[in-house]
Amino acid sequence: MSNKAKTDAEVRYAKAQKRAQDATEAQNEAAAEAKRVDEKTERLRALRLAKEEADRVAKAAEPPKKKAKPRAKKKAAAIPVEDLNASNDD
């Protein structure tokens, strides 16, 4: 084997090693990002649940609202049939 062939093999090996190292770094970064997202999600979930519980306690502590009494419906003013004509159709 000549030195040229050996050098080419070494270059290919170095490139393969570099790609493997880059892939490992990318996997580590992706795992770190996923962990960060999971931690943030858990923190926000805990805050949401605490707020919902506080709202539930506050709502239970306040007196119930009185229901509004239904109003009597007003009857429409009756117009005699003799007064109905096309001029009233505005």
C-alpha positions as CSV (number, residue, x, y, z in Angstrom):
1,M,0.0,0.0,0.0
2,S,1.3,3.4,-0.9
3,N,1.4,6.4,1.4
4,K,-1.3,8.1,-0.7
5,A,-3.8,5.3,-0.1
6,K,-3.0,5.2,3.6
7,T,-3.4,9.0,3.9
8,D,-6.8,8.8,2.0
9,A,-7.9,6.1,4.5
10,E,-6.8,8.2,7.4
11,V,-8.7,11.2,6.0
12,R,-11.9,9.1,5.5
13,Y,-11.5,7.7,9.1
14,A,-11.1,11.2,10.5
15,K,-14.2,12.5,8.6
16,A,-16.2,9.5,9.9
17,Q,-15.0,10.2,13.5
18,K,-15.9,13.9,13.1
19,R,-19.4,12.9,11.8
20,A,-19.9,10.5,14.7
21,Q,-18.8,13.2,17.2
22,D,-21.2,15.7,15.6
23,A,-24.0,13.2,15.8
24,T,-23.3,12.5,19.5
25,E,-23.3,16.3,20.2
26,A,-26.5,16.8,18.4
27,Q,-28.2,13.9,20.3
28,N,-26.9,15.4,23.6
29,E,-28.3,18.9,22.6
30,A,-31.6,17.4,21.6
31,A,-31.8,15.5,24.9
32,A,-31.0,18.6,26.9
33,E,-33.6,20.6,25.0
34,A,-36.2,17.9,25.6
35,K,-35.4,17.9,29.3
36,R,-35.6,21.7,29.5
37,V,-39.0,21.6,27.8
38,D,-40.3,18.9,30.1
39,E,-39.1,20.8,33.2
40,K,-40.8,24.0,31.9
41,T,-44.0,22.1,31.2
42,E,-44.0,20.6,34.6
43,R,-43.4,24.0,36.2
44,L,-46.2,25.6,34.2
45,R,-48.6,22.7,35.0
46,A,-47.9,23.1,38.7
47,L,-48.6,26.9,38.5
48,R,-51.8,26.3,36.6
49,L,-53.0,23.7,39.1
50,A,-52.2,26.0,42.0
51,K,-54.1,28.8,40.4
52,E,-57.1,26.6,39.6
53,E,-57.2,25.5,43.3
54,A,-56.9,29.0,44.5
55,D,-59.7,30.1,42.2
56,R,-61.9,27.2,43.4
57,V,-61.3,28.1,47.0
58,A,-62.0,31.8,46.4
59,K,-65.2,30.9,44.6
60,A,-66.4,28.6,47.4
61,A,-65.7,31.3,50.0
62,E,-67.8,34.0,48.3
63,P,-71.6,34.0,48.8
64,P,-73.7,32.6,46.0
65,K,-75.1,35.2,43.6
66,K,-78.8,35.8,43.7
67,K,-80.7,34.9,40.6
68,A,-82.3,37.8,38.8
69,K,-86.0,37.8,38.8
70,P,-87.5,37.5,35.3
71,R,-89.0,40.7,34.1
72,A,-92.5,40.8,32.8
73,K,-92.5,40.9,29.0
74,K,-94.1,44.0,27.6
75,K,-96.9,43.4,25.1
76,A,-96.5,45.0,21.7
77,A,-98.9,47.9,21.1
78,A,-101.8,46.8,19.1
79,I,-102.6,48.6,15.9
80,P,-106.2,48.5,14.7
81,V,-106.5,46.6,11.4
82,E,-108.1,49.7,9.8
83,D,-105.0,51.7,10.4
84,L,-102.7,49.2,8.7
85,N,-101.7,50.2,5.1
86,A,-98.6,50.3,3.0
87,S,-97.5,53.7,4.4
88,N,-96.9,52.1,7.8
89,D,-94.4,49.5,6.3
90,D,-91.4,51.8,6.9
